[in-house]
């Protein structure tokens, strides 16, 4: 009868490690992944897609563009993570995952950032920024006028917060959120209307002021973001107002406040990491009431373990690029050694940092994604070491004086057991 499946022996199968990795890093279930894989091999029996096949597969999504070819080519090379010139099932599926409407907004922004980071240095300099603007205008068949170019130059200066002539991922994201017309031009690979709306609804407060007047709009936002009751929020608001005469906490005031919670006089270095996670809504170098309340919620019994680690991940990802590198882990371990008074001559910071990377970096790409960091929940000992401010769940009663505060009973871990 002949061989009905001539390429059967060459068809790649998903092993358990690959399947577990995809489940960890996407919202797909194991059944969905297996179904996608069967369908993928039906059309591409050798398990690979070349550029022409990718264009046939995806060009209809971009048919509204005047010149989609260069964008398709850029996307193709970006999702070809092993750089072998072909796309395998995992690369195609991860692109599908990031394109889903329910995918986290910050994950989408990081993906776009790295799509346009052409020299792969985790920064977008002025030349790259203006080039991506020209690229986007050309893709849509629009003319980039001199006046618009000057305006985009001023946007770059405005959002280059540290004036280093580069946009990091966080600065680039803020620029996209503010310059909505450019944002629509550079992200035609997603359904902009849907996910831009999702960003506004789910991730940013609908009020546009940093004033600490507790309006009904702000109260509604905080009720939605936390599990606190209206009465609890009003109580925390009164306490915050009575303690913070400028209606906000400075960095030094925050360190003093948080040092008491940790019951450590050596917490300053560690608190430096946490401050950026507290300053999560306005990124202005101060803790506003809304940020303060969200942090109190994270440290309370009301929040889940995943919510706690999600918050802590933002603190440890110092450059805001969506990954934790070995260098960042090394800094974290150094701060935790100081916090817990661990002898740095007896125990090596570098060795402990290396061991943590080996445990959490599941795909051996020398960086820890948020999903890999969340996987730490399976290791209670590692969680207790890396999350000392969260491992003991407690509600913070800021109205009590120091003598009335309950101790956190933080475990001083033996780092050699990590």
Beta strands, then each sheet from edge to edge (+ up, - down):
strand 1: 48-49
strand 2: 87-88
strand 3: 124-125
strand 4: 166-167
strand 5: 324-325
strand 6: 367-368
sheet 1: 1+ 2-
sheet 2: 3+ 4-
sheet 3: 5+ 6-
end
